[in-house]
Structure formats: structure tokens, C-alpha cells
């Protein structure tokens, strides 16, 4: 990572979102910041640094015909105890961003930008520094718990492992702490199941075990990448409620990655809509969900199935879709204007210029040059 850092936000600032665009004009445009409720004070020189502060993240990967850039200038800042949801279609760069925050990008990846976690600068951190950091300061709950758990080891040993590595606990002390963690995340009869193996648990219980592992060393930042995708609706709600309780209890910063709008609405205070490697709309979750302003965000909301009863005799309502698909990486790098323009019903010649993030309210930003023209013609989503 090589780019300069943005100054940290004020204590009331929850996160500063938006990616820097490719044109000089957009790069000089101030980006909106999402603020916590209540009065926003001026900068406090003695305030604690953000739990995580990321500025202008760009990820370049080797490709068949040359390097490609799947993440193009992501910035965010999240305070302790705050929550951010990142939503978007598959291929938008959500999970790759999470892997970059964990220092787990594939070999050959080139990263630019600046990252601080708990005030620690990780811009050029070596692998050894990342190994000390992961689990202790930042942790991740992966989408599929069976790929995160080792099938050859009992779950008690797996939960205890980060405690022994990062905190130097004895085997007995780590086992006792692992038991307490498993009880906290709701594993029934945890004392009798410490020596059980992952295949002996249900999908929801395995995800709880993964959460216990992630929380073992009290990290300041927790990343949850599609943590409920493989679970049924009832278990999904239980896992989301558990995450919310743990964030409040431990004052962690939570980054929740999902394609499920309902999951984000239930869990996070702030949201970033990601498309083609950039944040295209950011703001408080309630505000963005009440009145999405970017055509892509509006398309995501319109594509949700409706459970409202139809009038007698009325034909089923056709589910809305977004035309086309997320651009592949080679074509994305060749684009010079708005990356959503080829799929956008409101595209105009002005969209040939890369759009900056524009403020539509104090904490709501939209990356669309036509947002002022479209706001009156596109009704808010109910």
C-alpha cells in the first residue's frame, strides 16, 4: 500500500465512504462522511482513533492478458461499536475488499492505499505483522463454516488455538476460555461437546463455533462475509441477533458483507452499495433504504420479490431485473466513464465522464452525475 492517508474523522463520525474516481475533478471532490446520530463536534485531538481506517484501497491482480483492477479506490472509517453493511452483486469486489483488510489476498496481488487498524499503520506491514494482527485485532467470519473449521480437530481445540498463539495461555486456561466462548455463542451442552468434531454439529451451530473462534482474542474489528447464506431463515435471524449482541457487548466495529438487503437492514447502521469495485452509494442504512438515489441501488431494491397480496384475479407481478451483468475485469479497466452506464436506463452522454461521489444529504453520498436530474423522476422505494 502506497497512497497517503486521509485524516481520521471526528469521534462522532462512523465512517467516511466513497472511492476516488479516475478523473482529477472527481479526485478533488470532497467525499461525504456518515455521522453518528446527535451533534457532530469538531476534531478532538485526544479522541481514540477509528477502529479501522481505510483510504483509497486499490487492488490489482495478474490476469491472462495483463493486470486487472477489481477494487478501485475504496475508503471507509469505522468507529468502535459501529456497523457497516456492504452490499452488491457477485463480482462487485466485496469479498476481495474483506480479504485485503485481513491481509489474505492471493499471491501476485498488488495493493495501493492506506490501512490503519486501532491506530496501527499496516500500509507496508510484512506477513509476520499480519499474522500477529489476525485474530488479535481483526477477525473474520467466513461464509461457509465447514471450510473455516478443520474436520480433523475437535472444536474446543480450534477455538482455543488463537488464545494460545496470541495470548500465551496454558492448554488448561485456553480450554476453559474456549468453553466460556462456546457457551456465550449459544452452543448447547458446550462442556460435553468440547471434544466433538465439526461434522457432529448443525450448520447454524458450526457458524456459532466460527464466531466464537473469531471473538476469542477480543478483536477490535470483525468482518462477517455472507455469514448466513447457507442457513435457513430462523437460524439466520438467530445468528444476526447474536452478532448484534456481541457488537454492543464488546464494542467491536462490524463490517457485514452481504447480497441480502434484509440482512443488512436488520444488522447495520450504515451501508455502502458496491458496484464494479467502487462504492456507488453510501449513507445511513435507514436513509439509503428509505430513498435510494443511485440507479443501481434502485434496481437492487426493485428486484426484491414482493410478499404483498395481489388483488383478486390480478396476474402475478413480474419481478424486475437489472439489464446486463457486472462487467468483467478486462472490460472494466477499459471503461472511462460510469461503470454502470451500459446497464442504466437513465444513461446520457454526460455519463461518459467518470462520476465523483456527490453529497445528497449530510451523510448520504451518490456516485452519479445525474442524481439531481433523476431524484424527482424516480420515486423513493417503499
SULVENVEN-V746171 format. One record per residue. RES is the residue in three letters. SS is DSSP state (~ for helix, > for strand, _ for the rest). PHI is phi as a letter, one per 20 degrees, with the letter a starting at -180 (999 if undefined). OMEGA is omega in degrees with one decimal (NA if undefined). Layout:
BEGIN
((RES/SS/PHI/OMEGA) (RES/SS/PHI/OMEGA))
END
This chain:
BEGIN
((UNK/_/999/-171.4) (UNK/_/c/-174.6) (UNK/_/e/-177.8) (UNK/_/f/-176.7) (UNK/_/e/169.7) (UNK/_/f/178.1) (UNK/_/f/-178.7) (UNK/_/f/-179.1) (UNK/_/f/176.5) (UNK/_/f/-176.3) (UNK/_/g/-178.5) (UNK/_/f/-178.2) (UNK/>/f/-179.8) (UNK/>/e/175.2) (UNK/>/a/176.5) (UNK/>/d/-173.3) (UNK/_/d/165.3) (UNK/_/p/-179.3) (UNK/_/d/178.2) (UNK/_/f/-177.8) (UNK/_/e/-171.1) (UNK/_/e/-176.6) (UNK/_/e/178.4) (UNK/~/g/-179.1) (UNK/~/f/-179.6) (UNK/~/f/-179.1) (UNK/~/f/-178.4) (UNK/_/e/-179.0) (UNK/_/f/179.6) (UNK/_/f/179.7) (UNK/_/e/179.4) (UNK/_/f/177.4) (UNK/>/d/177.2) (UNK/>/e/-176.0) (UNK/>/d/176.5) (UNK/_/f/179.4) (UNK/_/g/178.4) (UNK/_/o/-178.5) (UNK/_/f/179.4) (UNK/_/d/-179.8) (UNK/_/e/175.3) (UNK/_/f/-179.0) (UNK/_/g/-179.4) (UNK/_/d/-174.5) (UNK/_/f/-178.5) (UNK/_/d/-178.8) (UNK/_/f/176.7) (UNK/_/f/178.6) (UNK/_/f/175.8) (UNK/_/g/176.7) (UNK/_/f/176.1) (UNK/>/b/-177.1) (UNK/>/c/-175.9) (UNK/>/c/-178.4) (UNK/>/c/170.9) (UNK/>/l/177.9) (UNK/>/f/174.9) (UNK/>/c/-178.3) (UNK/>/d/177.7) (UNK/>/d/-179.6) (UNK/>/d/175.4) (UNK/_/f/178.7) (UNK/_/c/-178.3) (UNK/_/f/-177.2) (UNK/_/d/-179.7) (UNK/_/p/-177.4) (UNK/_/f/176.9) (UNK/>/c/-174.9) (UNK/>/c/-177.1) (UNK/>/f/176.4) (UNK/>/c/-166.2) (UNK/>/c/170.8) (UNK/>/n/-179.9) (UNK/>/e/175.5) (UNK/>/c/174.5) (UNK/>/b/176.0) (UNK/>/b/-172.5) (UNK/>/c/-179.6) (UNK/_/e/176.7) (UNK/_/g/178.1) (UNK/_/n/-178.8) (UNK/_/e/-172.9) (UNK/>/c/179.1) (UNK/>/c/173.2) (UNK/>/d/175.5) (UNK/>/d/-176.7) (UNK/>/c/178.6) (UNK/_/q/179.7) (UNK/_/f/172.4) (UNK/_/g/-179.0) (UNK/_/n/-178.7) (UNK/_/e/178.0) (UNK/_/o/-175.7) (UNK/~/f/-176.1) (UNK/~/f/178.0) (UNK/~/f/175.4) (UNK/~/f/179.2) (UNK/~/f/179.3) (UNK/~/f/176.5) (UNK/~/f/178.9) (UNK/~/f/178.1) (UNK/_/e/-176.3) (UNK/_/m/-174.8) (UNK/_/d/179.6) (UNK/_/f/-179.0) (UNK/_/f/177.5) (UNK/_/g/179.4) (UNK/_/n/179.2) (UNK/_/f/175.5) (UNK/>/d/-174.3) (UNK/>/d/172.3) (UNK/>/c/-179.1) (UNK/>/p/178.8) (UNK/>/c/-177.9) (UNK/>/c/172.2) (UNK/>/c/174.4) (UNK/>/c/-177.6) (UNK/_/l/-179.5) (UNK/_/n/-178.8) (UNK/>/e/-179.3) (UNK/>/f/-178.9) (UNK/_/d/-174.4) (UNK/_/g/-178.6) (UNK/_/c/-176.7) (UNK/_/f/175.5) (UNK/_/f/-178.7) (UNK/~/g/-179.2) (UNK/~/f/178.4) (UNK/~/f/177.9) (UNK/~/f/179.3) (UNK/~/f/176.5) (UNK/~/f/-175.1) (UNK/~/e/-175.7) (UNK/>/f/-178.1) (UNK/_/n/-177.1) (UNK/_/e/-178.7) (UNK/_/d/178.5) (UNK/>/b/-177.2) (UNK/>/c/-174.7) (UNK/>/c/171.9) (UNK/>/d/-174.2) (UNK/_/e/-174.1) (UNK/_/f/-175.0) (UNK/_/d/-174.9) (UNK/~/f/-179.1) (UNK/~/f/175.2) (UNK/~/e/179.3) (UNK/~/e/-179.6) (UNK/_/d/178.1) (UNK/_/e/-176.4) (UNK/_/f/-175.3) (UNK/_/e/-176.8) (UNK/_/c/176.0) (UNK/_/f/-175.5) (UNK/~/f/178.0) (UNK/~/f/178.8) (UNK/~/f/-178.2) (UNK/~/f/177.7) (UNK/~/f/-178.0) (UNK/~/f/-173.2) (UNK/~/g/179.3) (UNK/~/f/178.0) (UNK/~/f/178.9) (UNK/~/f/-177.7) (UNK/~/f/-171.5) (UNK/~/e/-176.5) (UNK/~/d/176.0) (UNK/_/m/-178.9) (UNK/_/f/173.2) (UNK/_/f/179.8) (UNK/~/g/-179.3) (UNK/~/f/-178.9) (UNK/~/f/179.3) (UNK/~/f/178.5) (UNK/~/f/178.3) (UNK/~/f/179.1) (UNK/~/f/177.4) (UNK/~/f/177.6) (UNK/~/f/179.3) (UNK/~/f/179.2) (UNK/~/f/179.6) (UNK/~/f/175.8) (UNK/~/f/-178.4) (UNK/~/f/-178.8) (UNK/_/e/170.3) (UNK/_/n/174.6) (UNK/_/f/-179.1) (UNK/_/f/179.5) (UNK/_/l/-173.8) (UNK/~/g/-177.8) (UNK/~/f/-179.3) (UNK/~/e/-173.7) (UNK/~/d/178.6) (UNK/_/g/-177.2) (UNK/_/e/176.0) (UNK/_/e/-177.0) (UNK/_/d/-175.2) (UNK/~/g/-176.4) (UNK/~/f/-179.4) (UNK/~/e/-179.5) (UNK/_/d/175.4) (UNK/_/f/180.0) (UNK/~/f/179.0) (UNK/~/f/178.5) (UNK/~/f/176.9) (UNK/~/f/178.3) (UNK/~/f/175.4) (UNK/~/f/178.0) (UNK/~/f/178.3) (UNK/~/f/177.0) (UNK/~/f/177.6) (UNK/~/f/177.2) (UNK/~/f/-177.9) (UNK/~/f/-175.7) (UNK/~/e/-171.1) (UNK/_/g/-175.1) (UNK/_/d/177.4) (UNK/_/l/-179.5) (UNK/_/f/177.3) (UNK/_/f/-177.0) (UNK/>/c/175.7) (UNK/>/c/175.3) (UNK/>/d/178.2) (UNK/>/d/-176.4) (UNK/>/e/-179.1) (UNK/_/l/-171.6) (UNK/_/f/-175.2) (UNK/_/c/-173.9) (UNK/_/g/-174.6) (UNK/_/e/-174.3) (UNK/_/d/176.5) (UNK/_/f/-170.0) (UNK/~/f/-178.1) (UNK/~/f/179.6) (UNK/~/f/177.5) (UNK/~/g/-179.8) (UNK/~/f/179.2) (UNK/~/f/180.0) (UNK/~/f/178.9) (UNK/~/f/177.2) (UNK/~/f/178.6) (UNK/~/f/178.7) (UNK/~/f/179.8) (UNK/~/f/178.2) (UNK/~/f/-176.9) (UNK/~/f/176.7) (UNK/~/f/178.7) (UNK/~/f/-175.2) (UNK/~/f/-173.3) (UNK/~/d/-179.2) (UNK/_/l/174.9) (UNK/_/e/165.7) (UNK/>/e/-177.7) (UNK/>/d/170.4) (UNK/>/d/-177.5) (UNK/>/d/-180.0) (UNK/>/d/-175.6) (UNK/>/a/168.0) (UNK/_/d/-176.3) (UNK/_/e/-177.6) (UNK/~/f/-179.7) (UNK/~/f/178.4) (UNK/~/f/-179.5) (UNK/~/f/179.9) (UNK/~/f/-176.6) (UNK/~/f/-165.0) (UNK/~/d/-167.3) (UNK/_/d/177.1) (UNK/_/e/-177.6) (UNK/>/c/-176.3) (UNK/>/c/171.8) (UNK/>/c/177.9) (UNK/>/e/-173.5) (UNK/>/d/177.4) (UNK/>/b/174.9) (UNK/_/l/173.1) (UNK/_/n/179.4) (UNK/>/c/167.7) (UNK/>/f/179.8) (UNK/>/d/174.3) (UNK/>/b/-177.9) (UNK/>/b/176.1) (UNK/>/q/174.8) (UNK/>/g/-175.4) (UNK/~/g/-177.8) (UNK/~/f/-177.8) (UNK/~/f/-179.4) (UNK/~/f/179.9) (UNK/~/f/179.7) (UNK/~/f/-177.9) (UNK/_/b/176.0) (UNK/_/f/-173.6) (UNK/_/d/179.0) (UNK/_/e/179.5) (UNK/~/g/178.5) (UNK/~/f/177.6) (UNK/~/f/178.1) (UNK/~/f/177.8) (UNK/~/f/177.4) (UNK/~/f/-179.2) (UNK/~/f/-179.8) (UNK/~/f/-177.3) (UNK/_/e/177.8) (UNK/_/f/175.9) (UNK/_/f/179.8) (UNK/_/e/176.9) (UNK/_/e/-179.4) (UNK/_/f/180.0) (UNK/_/f/178.6) (UNK/_/e/175.8) (UNK/_/g/-180.0) (UNK/_/g/177.6) (UNK/_/n/-178.6) (UNK/_/f/179.0) (UNK/_/f/177.8) (UNK/_/g/179.5) (UNK/_/f/-179.2) (UNK/_/f/-179.5) (UNK/_/f/179.2) (UNK/_/f/177.2) (UNK/_/c/172.7) (UNK/_/e/-177.2) (UNK/_/f/175.4) (UNK/_/m/-177.8) (UNK/_/b/177.3) (UNK/_/g/-177.7) (UNK/_/f/175.7) (UNK/_/f/-170.3) (UNK/~/f/179.0) (UNK/~/f/179.7) (UNK/~/f/178.2) (UNK/~/f/-179.9) (UNK/~/f/-179.3) (UNK/~/e/-178.0) (UNK/_/f/177.9) (UNK/_/d/-179.9) (UNK/_/d/178.9) (UNK/_/f/-177.5) (UNK/_/f/179.7) (UNK/_/e/-174.1) (UNK/~/g/-179.7) (UNK/~/f/-179.0) (UNK/~/d/-169.7) (UNK/_/e/178.4) (UNK/_/f/-177.2) (UNK/_/d/-177.4) (UNK/_/f/-179.8) (UNK/_/c/179.7) (UNK/~/g/-179.5) (UNK/~/f/-178.9) (UNK/~/f/175.4) (UNK/~/f/176.6) (UNK/_/e/-179.9) (UNK/_/g/-174.3) (UNK/_/e/170.8) (UNK/_/e/172.2) (UNK/_/f/-178.5) (UNK/>/d/179.9) (UNK/>/e/175.2) (UNK/>/d/169.7) (UNK/>/b/-174.1) (UNK/_/g/-174.8) (UNK/_/c/-172.4) (UNK/>/c/-179.7) (UNK/>/d/-178.7) (UNK/>/c/178.8) (UNK/_/e/-179.4) (UNK/_/b/-178.3) (UNK/_/f/-177.6) (UNK/_/d/-173.7) (UNK/~/f/179.7) (UNK/~/f/179.8) (UNK/~/f/-173.2) (UNK/~/e/-172.7) (UNK/_/f/-178.9) (UNK/_/e/-174.8) (UNK/_/e/-179.8) (UNK/_/d/-177.3) (UNK/_/f/175.8) (UNK/_/f/179.2) (UNK/_/f/178.8) (UNK/_/f/NA))
END
